[in-house]
Every structure is written in structure tokens, then in C-alpha cells.
Amino acid sequence: MIDLLLSDPVAWGSVLGIFVVIAICAYYVYLFLNNVHEDK
């Protein structure tokens, strides 16, 4: 399973896309928490 992922560029694209989406979500959560913290 792991070696199939490492050798397949399409799988790499999917994994990279998932990581980008997670990173953007985490960034927005961080911004939201910072704004809420500053308002108090």
C-alpha cells in the first residue's frame, strides 16, 4: 500500500491536495481563534 502510494504520481497529487486543504483549514481556524481572543 505504502510503496504503491510512493510510486504513483496521481496518488501523490491527491495526498498533496489533501494536505493543502488541511493546511488552509488550520490557517483559518487559527485566524478565527486569534480574532476571538483579541475581541475579549
N, C-alpha and C positions, 0 to 999 in steps of 0.2 A: 504493500500500500504506500509506504513512505517513498520507496525508490521509484514507484510509478509517478508519484507527485513530483519528485525531483527531476525526472527525465521528460516530463510533459510540459511544454511551454503554455498550453491552454490552461492547465491546472495552475501554473504559476500566475497567469493573468487573473484567474478567479481569486486565488489566495491574496494577491496584491490588492485587488479591488475590495475584498472584504476588509483587509487591514486599513485601507484608506477610509472606508465608510466608518469603521470603528473609531479611527483617529479623529475624524470630523465630529462624530457624535460626542466623543470625550471632550473635545475642544469646546463645543457648545455647552455641554454640562458645566465645564469649568468656568466659562464666561458667565453663565446663569448664576452659579453659586457665588461668584465674585460680586456680581451686581446685587444679589440679595443681601450679601454680607455687608456691602457698603451702604445700603439703604437703611439698615438698622442703626 
